[in-house]
Amino acid sequence: MILALVVVTALGFDFTNGFHDTANAMATSIATRALRPKTAVALSGILNLIGAFLSVEVALTVSNAVVRIQNADGTPKESLTTDGGTALLLIVLAGLIGGIVWNLFTWLLGLPSSSSHALFGGLVGATIAGLGWAGVNWNGNGTKLDGVVGKVILPALISPVIAGVVAAVGTWLIYKATVGVAARFTENGFRWGQIGSASLVSLAHGTNDAQKTMGVITLALIAAGDWTDTKNIPFWVKAACAVAIALGTYLGGWRIIRTLGKGLVEIAPPQGMAAESSSAAVILASSHLGFALSTTHVATGSILGSGVGKPGAQVRWRVAGRMVATWLITLPAAAVVGALTWYLGNFVGGVAGAIVIFVLLLAAATGMWLRSRHAPVDHNNVNDEWEPVPASAPAPSEKVAL
């Protein structure tokens, strides 16, 4: 029963991951009108589905690099594998709930926080609550490029900087190379280029983010004794996670798409193509290396870089500051939710405890969805001006220089 709840909750997280991160691939294409909003999310969903089958490196990172499920000699910990793995299953369920709650909360606010860090934060918090600090696989086999520190925290700090620099340089080069070319040719050409680069980001997102839920479900199967191979992922897990993230992507997290597409920079097609290309390059490289980075951090860094690289572009640093603040608190905030959820589930105990925290998750999710209906954002208004000009403001030609 608990394993079933974990699988359902994990797929629910994968679904929220999809609509939370649609903006990473398609916000700039929607903002520049290279693609119609509904067409963009449909294309992104299909490519996320395909990308989920292309790699398992990140999934193996999640199943092996967060919770210390083995002793030093490689044998499973008895405390986590007895009684059908109930102890580990409750940890995984509580961690997933921490990730989902934070995902929905930041979606409600329209803030592009990291689904990856919400998941890892929830798992880390639940693990600390259930097993203590030693239960978290901080450094893996003792090297600095393994475990939570090397596979999660370091990529979180480095990836947005790399993506931002690549996008800034790429944008600057694009504008230098197209000096003197008629604007109508560059705008139309780069819009077509954006479709290709945005598609590549969607494919890359599937190779990275869908993998994380695969790893969580595999971890739960290991706990329940239904899977023993820590080097592979069951096919049905791959298929279920691919479909869940694709459906979530198609739903479209319009609030976050609006923030990334309109809130940071007024994006022109050349900037959009540069941002998407740099995001795809960083995400695909990280997936190959097994780094469970945040595609949100990468995409945001790329968009900021495209604003810095364009001469005369306006970057809304206040909005960027809110995003960075959200990034900093995502992992600890999700960890607190995961820990509190574990304490509640453990206090009630057994299957009843798992059911109680699952019902509370449903109640919290329903409440936030109902709250979002008070000021809905969808494909009809996602491209509205970020800061509408007041009706009393003079037209640009009427403004007086001070």
Secondary structure in CASP SS format (residue, H / E / C, confidence):
PFRMAT SS
TARGET T0000
AUTHOR 0000-0000-0000
METHOD secondary structure of the structure
MODEL  1
M C 1.00
I H 1.00
L H 1.00
A H 1.00
L H 1.00
V H 1.00
V H 1.00
V H 1.00
T H 1.00
A H 1.00
L H 1.00
G H 1.00
F H 1.00
D H 1.00
F H 1.00
T H 1.00
N H 1.00
G H 1.00
F H 1.00
H H 1.00
D H 1.00
T H 1.00
A H 1.00
N H 1.00
A H 1.00
M H 1.00
A H 1.00
T H 1.00
S H 1.00
I H 1.00
A H 1.00
T C 1.00
R C 1.00
A C 1.00
L C 1.00
R C 1.00
P H 1.00
K H 1.00
T H 1.00
A H 1.00
V H 1.00
A H 1.00
L H 1.00
S H 1.00
G H 1.00
I H 1.00
L H 1.00
N H 1.00
L H 1.00
I H 1.00
G H 1.00
A C 1.00
F C 1.00
L C 1.00
S C 1.00
V C 1.00
E H 1.00
V H 1.00
A H 1.00
L H 1.00
T H 1.00
V H 1.00
S H 1.00
N H 1.00
A H 1.00
V C 1.00
V E 1.00
R C 1.00
I C 1.00
Q E 1.00
N C 1.00
A C 1.00
D C 1.00
G C 1.00
T C 1.00
P E 1.00
K C 1.00
E H 1.00
S H 1.00
L H 1.00
T H 1.00
T C 1.00
D H 1.00
G H 1.00
G H 1.00
T H 1.00
A H 1.00
L H 1.00
L H 1.00
L H 1.00
I H 1.00
V H 1.00
L H 1.00
A H 1.00
G H 1.00
L H 1.00
I H 1.00
G H 1.00
G H 1.00
I H 1.00
V H 1.00
W H 1.00
N H 1.00
L H 1.00
F H 1.00
T H 1.00
W H 1.00
L H 1.00
L H 1.00
G C 1.00
L C 1.00
P C 1.00
S C 1.00
S C 1.00
S H 1.00
S H 1.00
H H 1.00
A H 1.00
L H 1.00
F H 1.00
G H 1.00
G H 1.00
L H 1.00
V H 1.00
G H 1.00
A H 1.00
T H 1.00
I H 1.00
A H 1.00
G H 1.00
L H 1.00
G C 1.00
W H 1.00
A H 1.00
G H 1.00
V E 1.00
N C 1.00
W C 1.00
N C 1.00
G C 1.00
N C 1.00
G C 1.00
T C 1.00
K C 1.00
L C 1.00
D C 1.00
G H 1.00
V H 1.00
V H 1.00
G H 1.00
K H 1.00
V H 1.00
I H 1.00
L H 1.00
P H 1.00
A H 1.00
L H 1.00
I H 1.00
S H 1.00
P H 1.00
V H 1.00
I H 1.00
A H 1.00
G H 1.00
V H 1.00
V H 1.00
A H 1.00
A H 1.00
V H 1.00
G H 1.00
T H 1.00
W H 1.00
L H 1.00
I H 1.00
Y H 1.00
K H 1.00
A H 1.00
T C 1.00
V C 1.00
G C 1.00
V C 1.00
A C 1.00
A H 1.00
R H 1.00
F H 1.00
T H 1.00
E H 1.00
N H 1.00
G H 1.00
F H 1.00
R H 1.00
W H 1.00
G H 1.00
Q H 1.00
I H 1.00
G H 1.00
S H 1.00
A H 1.00
S H 1.00
L H 1.00
V H 1.00
S H 1.00
L H 1.00
A H 1.00
H H 1.00
G H 1.00
T H 1.00
N H 1.00
D H 1.00
A H 1.00
Q H 1.00
K H 1.00
T H 1.00
M H 1.00
G H 1.00
V H 1.00
I H 1.00
T H 1.00
L H 1.00
A H 1.00
L H 1.00
I H 1.00
A H 1.00
A H 1.00
G C 1.00
D C 1.00
W C 1.00
T C 1.00
D C 1.00
T C 1.00
K C 1.00
N C 1.00
I C 1.00
P C 1.00
F H 1.00
W H 1.00
V H 1.00
K H 1.00
A H 1.00
A H 1.00
C H 1.00
A H 1.00
V H 1.00
A H 1.00
I H 1.00
A H 1.00
L H 1.00
G H 1.00
T H 1.00
Y H 1.00
L H 1.00
G C 1.00
G C 1.00
W H 1.00
R H 1.00
I H 1.00
I H 1.00
R H 1.00
T H 1.00
L H 1.00
G H 1.00
K H 1.00
G H 1.00
L C 1.00
V E 1.00
E C 1.00
I C 1.00
A C 1.00
P H 1.00
P H 1.00
Q H 1.00
G H 1.00
M H 1.00
A H 1.00
A H 1.00
E H 1.00
S H 1.00
S H 1.00
S H 1.00
A H 1.00
A H 1.00
V H 1.00
I H 1.00
L H 1.00
A H 1.00
S H 1.00
S H 1.00
H H 1.00
L H 1.00
G C 1.00
F C 1.00
A C 1.00
L C 1.00
S C 1.00
T H 1.00
T H 1.00
H H 1.00
V H 1.00
A H 1.00
T H 1.00
G H 1.00
S H 1.00
I H 1.00
L H 1.00
G H 1.00
S H 1.00
G H 1.00
V H 1.00
G H 1.00
K C 1.00
P C 1.00
G C 1.00
A C 1.00
Q C 1.00
V E 1.00
R C 1.00
W H 1.00
R H 1.00
V H 1.00
A H 1.00
G H 1.00
R H 1.00
M H 1.00
V H 1.00
A H 1.00
T H 1.00
W H 1.00
L H 1.00
I H 1.00
T H 1.00
L H 1.00
P H 1.00
A H 1.00
A H 1.00
A H 1.00
V H 1.00
V H 1.00
G H 1.00
A H 1.00
L H 1.00
T H 1.00
W H 1.00
Y H 1.00
L H 1.00
G H 1.00
N H 1.00
F H 1.00
V H 1.00
G C 1.00
G H 1.00
V H 1.00
A H 1.00
G H 1.00
A H 1.00
I H 1.00
V H 1.00
I H 1.00
F H 1.00
V H 1.00
L H 1.00
L H 1.00
L H 1.00
A H 1.00
A H 1.00
A H 1.00
T H 1.00
G H 1.00
M H 1.00
W H 1.00
L H 1.00
R H 1.00
S H 1.00
R C 1.00
H C 1.00
A C 1.00
P C 1.00
V C 1.00
D C 1.00
H C 1.00
N C 1.00
N C 1.00
V C 1.00
N C 1.00
D C 1.00
E C 1.00
W C 1.00
E C 1.00
P C 1.00
V C 1.00
P C 1.00
A C 1.00
S C 1.00
A C 1.00
P C 1.00
A C 1.00
P H 1.00
S H 1.00
E H 1.00
K C 1.00
V C 1.00
A C 1.00
L C 1.00
END
